Amino acid sequence: MVSSHDIKDAAGPASKPRGRPRSFDRETALEKAILAFWEHGYEATSVSDLTQVMGIGAPSLYAAFGDKRSLFDEVVREYGERYGSFGERAFAEESTARAAVERMLREAAAEYTEPGRPHGCLIVHAATNCTTPEVEESLRDRRNANIAAIESRIRSGVAAGELPADTDAAALARHAGAMIQGMSQQARDGATKEELEALAELAMRIWPRS
C-alpha cells in the first residue's frame, strides 16, 4: 500500500510558492543601460537589448525605470554626473575662461578615449539617427546649454579684462562646442587621447590675448 508520504516523495519537491520577482541591483542595471545607450545611441537600443544587458525582464524594467524614454532620461542625468561633469568642474575650479576651456578640452580627450567603456560622448552620439523628436530636442537643448555656459564664462572674462573687449564671445563659445562634438566623433572613429590632445592644443591657439 502506498502511503501519502510516498506519494509526496514521488511527486518531487514541493514547488516554491510564487512571490515577488527576484530583486536586482538597480544601480548596476542603470550603469549597464548607460553603457548600452552610450554605445548604440537612443534609436538603435531596443527594450529587448536593454533587458538583455541589464539582466532583468521587461516587467522589472518598466516597474523600476518606466518606459524606454523615461529610462533614457535617467541615463542622461546619471551620465552627466558620472562621466560628463569634467566640463563643469573645469569651469568651477579654473580662474580664467581660457584655462577652463583648455582644461575642458584636454579632459575630454582623456574621457572620450578611456579604455573599457564606449568612446566619445553619450549626449552627442545618442542623437545620431534619432527619429524621436522629444529625445532629439532634449539632447539638442543640453548641447546648446553647454555652449551657452561657455559663452557666459567668456563674457565674464571679457568684462574682467581677461579677454579683449572686441572678443566675439558667441563665436568663440560655438568653436569650443564644435571642438567638443568633433572630438567625440573622432574618438568614436578611433582617434587616440594623444591625437585629441593635439586638437585641443590647436583649438586654443585661436583664443585672443588680452
Summary of the structure (lengths in Angstrom):
residues: 210
radius of gyration: 24.4
end to end distance: 103.5
largest distance: 104.0
contacts: 576
relative contact order: 0.11
helix: 66%
strand: 0%
